[in-house]
């Protein structure tokens, strides 16, 4: 009788353990517009390997690179709804939902990578973590797209006057829209997967993005000139869906977040380490790369000064508070 009861209790214990999720396999579908083979996709592959190993195969990752799940806005909405469990997205796209991120898109906001790291990691990370969660997103870590510059098809860009009336692909962000308007550009928002064909067919004459993303997306095949204005430092973020997150137990959350919230320590350094090589690769692809002088950049920076005043009060949410915190943090962090 005792042995029969013991067997019954063991069976109940095993059943409860399995139903509680300890041995139940969890699949994380994570999407990005970053092309396969790019540093971003490679970093996500490292995350996949790390988490699957640490979870002993109980958490499986399926990564969808190259815009397979749509443009960044489409991916973001799928994450919020829980259709996708995670994503790697630029701040520019995320700002359509987390309005305060628009502040980070203000041109010439950060003077260096070191300053950006200090502000975002040491002074603003918890602020943004709370803002993300309020919108159905769980912040994991910052990544980055880097400093955006300008690529064009027909004529080089040295000063803002060279952009007057030119059709440029832009991100659908109030800051980006305001900045290009200030420069006199005809800005056309286009999703990442549609940019190359739009360049090839003449829907747009140029774009702004980093040298790395330009090459990863093969946009260099449709331009002749690239001007290193470095006008926007654009962070990115790796995020999970809160709807998905709330279904997990503590052990699963710990594994998915990474020790000390440092799941992807190389996410930024991997991008920065090859920046010079990417510029050299653009030149080898017969793209004329122009390094503007301080005098050339003066006009771009003047337009940026006008933009910050225009958009801060219109973005909404805690944007004014975030902007003020960034200015204070910059003073503490230095250049």
C-alpha positions in Angstrom: 0.0 0.0 0.0 2.8 2.4 1.0 4.7 1.7 -2.2 1.6 2.3 -4.3 1.1 5.7 -2.6 4.8 6.6 -3.1 4.6 5.8 -6.8 1.4 7.9 -7.1 3.1 10.8 -5.4 6.2 10.6 -7.6 4.0 10.5 -10.7 2.0 13.6 -9.5 5.3 15.4 -8.7 6.7 14.7 -12.2 3.4 15.8 -13.8 3.4 19.1 -11.9 7.0 19.7 -12.7 6.4 19.3 -16.4 3.2 21.3 -16.4 5.0 24.0 -14.5 7.3 24.5 -17.4 10.6 23.2 -16.1 10.9 20.7 -18.9 8.5 22.4 -21.4 10.4 23.8 -24.4 10.0 27.5 -25.1 10.6 28.9 -28.6 11.7 32.5 -29.0 11.1 33.9 -32.5 13.2 37.0 -32.8 13.2 39.3 -35.9 15.4 42.0 -37.3 15.9 43.9 -40.6 19.7 43.4 -40.2 20.8 41.2 -43.1 22.3 37.7 -42.5 26.0 37.9 -42.2 26.0 41.4 -40.7 27.5 42.0 -37.2 24.0 42.4 -35.8 22.8 39.1 -37.2 26.1 37.5 -36.0 25.6 38.9 -32.5 22.0 37.5 -32.5 23.5 34.1 -33.5 25.8 34.2 -30.5 22.9 35.0 -28.2 21.0 32.1 -29.7 23.9 29.7 -29.0 24.4 31.0 -25.5 20.8 30.8 -24.4 20.2 27.4 -26.0 23.3 26.0 -24.3 22.6 27.5 -20.8 18.9 26.3 -20.9 20.1 22.9 -22.0 18.0 23.1 -25.1 14.8 24.0 -23.2 14.7 27.4 -24.8 15.0 27.4 -28.6 15.8 30.5 -30.7 14.6 31.0 -34.3 16.1 34.2 -35.8 14.5 35.9 -38.8 17.1 38.4 -40.3 16.9 40.6 -43.3 13.4 41.9 -42.9 11.8 38.4 -43.3 9.0 39.5 -40.9 8.6 42.9 -42.5 10.1 46.4 -41.9 10.9 47.6 -38.4 7.5 49.0 -37.7 5.8 45.7 -38.7 8.2 43.8 -36.6 7.6 46.1 -33.6 3.9 45.6 -33.7 4.2 41.8 -33.9 6.4 41.9 -30.8 4.0 44.1 -28.8 1.1 41.7 -29.8 3.2 38.7 -28.8 3.2 37.1 -32.3 7.0 37.5 -32.2 8.8 37.0 -28.9 11.7 39.3 -29.5 13.4 41.8 -31.9 16.5 43.8 -32.6 15.3 47.3 -33.6 16.7 50.8 -34.1 15.7 53.6 -31.8 14.2 55.4 -34.8 11.7 52.6 -35.3 11.0 52.1 -31.7 10.3 55.8 -31.2 7.0 55.4 -33.1 5.8 53.6 -29.9 8.1 54.8 -27.2 7.9 58.5 -28.0 10.7 59.5 -25.7 13.2 57.6 -27.9 12.8 60.3 -30.5 15.0 62.5 -28.3 17.9 60.1 -29.0 17.4 60.7 -32.8 18.1 64.5 -32.5 21.0 65.2 -34.9 24.4 65.8 -33.3 23.1 64.9 -29.9 26.2 62.9 -28.9 29.7 64.0 -29.7 31.3 60.6 -29.4 30.6 56.9 -28.8 32.1 57.2 -25.3 29.6 60.0 -24.5 26.7 58.0 -25.9 27.7 54.9 -23.9 28.0 56.8 -20.7 24.7 58.6 -21.0 22.7 55.5 -22.1 24.3 52.9 -19.8 25.0 54.9 -16.7 22.4 57.6 -16.6 19.3 56.7 -18.7 19.0 52.9 -18.9 16.5 52.5 -16.0 14.4 55.4 -17.4 14.1 53.7 -20.8 13.6 50.3 -19.2 10.4 51.6 -17.6 9.3 53.4 -20.7 9.7 50.2 -22.8 7.8 48.1 -20.3 4.9 50.5 -20.2 4.5 49.9 -24.0 4.6 46.1 -23.8 8.4 45.7 -24.3 11.1 44.2 -22.1 14.4 45.9 -22.6 17.4 43.5 -22.7 20.4 45.6 -23.9 21.4 48.5 -26.1 22.9 47.7 -29.5 23.6 50.2 -32.2 23.3 51.1 -35.8 26.0 53.7 -35.4 26.4 57.2 -37.0 24.2 57.9 -40.0 25.6 59.6 -43.1 24.2 60.4 -46.6 24.4 58.3 -49.7 23.3 59.7 -53.1 23.0 58.6 -56.7 23.5 61.6 -59.0 25.5 64.3 -57.2 27.8 64.6 -54.2 26.6 66.3 -51.0 29.0 68.7 -49.4 26.7 71.2 -47.8 22.9 71.4 -47.1 22.5 73.4 -50.3 23.4 70.3 -52.3 20.3 68.5 -50.9 17.6 71.1 -51.8 14.7 69.3 -53.5 16.5 66.0 -53.6 14.2 62.9 -52.9 15.7 61.1 -49.9 14.5 58.0 -48.2 14.0 58.8 -44.6 12.8 57.0 -41.4 9.3 57.7 -40.4 10.2 59.6 -37.3 9.1 63.1 -36.3 12.8 64.0 -35.6 14.0 62.7 -39.0 11.1 64.3 -40.8 11.7 67.6 -39.1 15.5 67.5 -39.8 15.2 66.7 -43.5 12.5 69.3 -43.9 14.8 71.9 -42.3 17.5 70.9 -44.8 15.0 71.5 -47.7 14.9 67.8 -48.6 12.0 66.0 -50.2 11.8 63.2 -47.6 10.0 59.9 -48.4 9.5 57.3 -45.7 10.2 53.8 -47.1 10.5 50.5 -45.2 14.0 48.9 -45.2 13.2 46.0 -47.6 11.9 48.4 -50.2 14.8 50.9 -50.2 17.1 49.2 -52.7 14.4 48.8 -55.4 13.3 52.4 -54.8 16.9 53.6 -55.4 17.2 51.5 -58.5 13.9 52.8 -60.0 14.5 56.4 -59.1 11.7 56.7 -56.5 14.4 58.2 -54.3 17.8 59.6 -55.1 19.5 58.9 -51.8 19.2 57.9 -48.2 20.9 58.3 -44.8 22.4 55.3 -42.9 25.6 54.0 -41.6 28.4 52.7 -43.9 27.9 49.3 -42.4 24.2 49.1 -42.9 24.6 50.5 -46.4 26.9 47.6 -47.4 24.9 45.0 -45.5 21.8 45.9 -47.4 23.7 46.3 -50.6 22.5 49.9 -51.1 26.0 50.9 -52.3 25.1 49.2 -55.6 22.7 52.0 -56.3 24.7 55.1 -55.3 27.8 56.9 -56.4 28.5 59.2 -53.5 28.6 58.9 -49.7 29.1 61.9 -47.4 30.3 61.3 -43.8 28.0 63.8 -42.1 27.7 61.5 -39.1 24.6 63.5 -38.3 22.7 61.1 -36.1 24.0 58.6 -33.6 21.4 55.8 -33.7 21.3 53.3 -30.9 19.3 50.1 -31.2 17.8 47.7 -28.7 17.2 44.0 -28.2 13.8 43.5 -26.7 11.3 40.8 -25.7 7.5 40.9 -25.9 6.0 41.6 -22.4 3.1 39.3 -23.3 5.6 36.5 -23.8 7.8 37.5 -20.8 4.8 37.3 -18.4 4.4 33.6 -19.3 7.9 32.7 -18.2 9.2 31.4 -14.9 12.0 33.1 -13.0 14.7 30.7 -14.3 13.7 31.2 -17.9 13.7 35.0 -17.4 17.2 34.9 -15.9 18.5 32.9 -18.8 16.9 35.1 -21.5 18.0 38.3 -19.8 21.6 37.2 -19.3 23.8 37.7 -16.3 23.7 41.3 -15.1 21.6 42.3 -18.1 24.7 41.9 -20.3 23.4 39.3 -22.8 25.2 40.8 -25.7 28.3 42.7 -24.6 29.7 42.8 -28.1 26.6 44.2 -29.7 28.1 47.7 -30.0 31.8 46.9 -30.3 31.3 44.6 -33.2 29.8 47.4 -35.2 32.5 50.0 -34.2 35.4 47.7 -34.8 34.8 47.5 -38.5 33.7 51.0 -39.3 37.0 52.0 -41.0 36.9 48.9 -43.0 33.4 49.6 -44.2 34.4 53.0 -45.4 37.3 51.5 -47.3 34.9 48.9 -48.8 32.6 51.6 -50.0 35.6 53.2 -51.8 36.5 49.8 -53.4 32.9 49.6 -54.6 33.6 52.8 -56.6 31.6 55.0 -54.3 33.1 58.4 -53.8 33.4 59.0 -50.0 33.5 62.6 -48.9 34.7 63.7 -45.5 33.2 67.1 -44.8 35.2 70.0 -43.3 34.1 71.8 -40.2 32.8 74.6 -42.4 30.8 72.1 -44.5 29.2 70.6 -41.3 28.2 74.0 -39.9 25.1 74.1 -42.0 24.0 70.6 -41.0 24.6 71.4 -37.3 22.6 74.7 -37.6 19.6 72.8 -38.9 19.9 70.4 -36.1 19.8 73.2 -33.5 16.5 74.3 -35.0 15.1 70.8 -34.9 15.6 70.1 -31.2 13.6 73.2 -30.4 10.8 72.2 -32.8 10.3 68.6 -31.7 11.0 68.3 -28.0 7.7 69.9 -27.0 5.7 68.0 -29.6 6.9 64.5 -29.0 4.9 64.0 -25.9 5.3 61.7 -22.9 8.4 62.4 -20.8 10.4 63.7 -23.7 11.3 67.0 -22.1 12.4 65.3 -18.9 14.5 62.8 -20.9 16.1 65.5 -22.9 17.0 67.5 -19.8 18.4 64.3 -18.2 20.6 63.7 -21.3 22.0 67.2 -21.2 22.8 66.9 -17.5 24.4 63.4 -18.1 26.4 64.8 -21.0 27.9 67.4 -18.7 28.9 64.6 -16.3 30.1 62.2 -19.0 32.2 64.7 -21.0 32.9 64.4 -24.7 
